[in-house]
Amino acid sequence: MRLKPQYIFIIAILACLALFFIIRPLFGRDSHTAQAKAPPANPAPSVQVKLTPETVREVEVVMRGRTEAARSVIVRSETAGVVASTPTPEGSFVKQGQVLCRLAVDARQASLDQARAALKSRQLQRKAAAELAARGFRSETQVLEAQANLDAAQAAVRAAEIGLRQVEIRAPFAGVFDRRDAEVGTYLSPGQPCGTMIELNPLYVVGDAPETEAGRLRAGAPARARLVDGQVLSGRVRYVARDADPQTRTYHLEVIVANPGNAVRSGLSAELQIAAGSGPAHLVPVSALVLDSAGRQGVRYVLADGRVAFSPVSVLEETGDGVWVRGLKGSVNVITVGQSFVADGQKVRVAQAR
């Protein structure tokens, strides 16, 4: 018996429905299995950390500096005259009182001889007045006048002697005659320079401390200066300014060091390391240092709840094992791998660094 087309169509629909209900559980199980195996949409990033304990460490303030003469004086003439000789070579070491420039004597010796002759005359007049007064031939007023003339003559002799000594311009202290400004034949008026004297022993190493570190520095603190040739000078802080430079906002600092034999010159670059007490510090790898959005240098670490935090730090010292920094508190899980790819407050998965 041949089926009608409409019956065939109904039978086909029923067959499709039966097939759908038979194979649906199979697709549903595969879907649930796939969903169970699929990873989360946004997994927490993984980082490596290193537990860094807090350590009490001697703190040093490091800054750039330069050597500087303890004293630098322009030696000037006290009287007028023509330079007759320059017995001290430029750049030589001199003792205190050594002649640097000598002016022509001119009439100064004659003025001294005249003053001494007048002094002898006044001495005789004073003696005669005293003898005559004792006999009643001179009044007390005349004796006092003779004494006053004698005093004036003695003062004139001293002035002439000083004027004669002033033709020799001498070193005010032991040091180096660093530069000569007057040559033979140069006319010097009072106050004009003969040359420049500098004192190199002791020697100063000077620098400018930033305002963030100036409060930690004290006069008398031990200090070291490493010169460009590797030589190390030891000394102590002599002076720390209380008023900042208005342009740089830094505080001038001076370290005094011994310089036997004047071996170290003035003006050499140096690295100053000044003891500033002790305080908490952490040793972290150099690679752990990062910059935050504000441009501050610091480290990222992981909190107890697995979230990232940032702390600005200041570098105290660089060593072969890492850098000692100040700014962290207690033992900290510092991120050593992945610190540049996480943000503050982000949840992370932690793995201890090897």
PyMOL commands that set and color helices and strands:
alter all, ss='L'
color gray80, all
select helices_A, chain A and resi 5-37+108-135+140-165+214-216+260-262+286-288+339-341
alter helices_A, ss='H'
color red, helices_A
select strands_A, chain A and resi 46-52+55-76+81-85+93-94+99-103+168-170+175-180+187-188+193-210+222-227+232-240+250-257+269-284+289-291+297-302+308-312+314-319+322-326+332-337+349-352
alter strands_A, ss='S'
color yellow, strands_A
deselect
rebuild
show_as cartoon
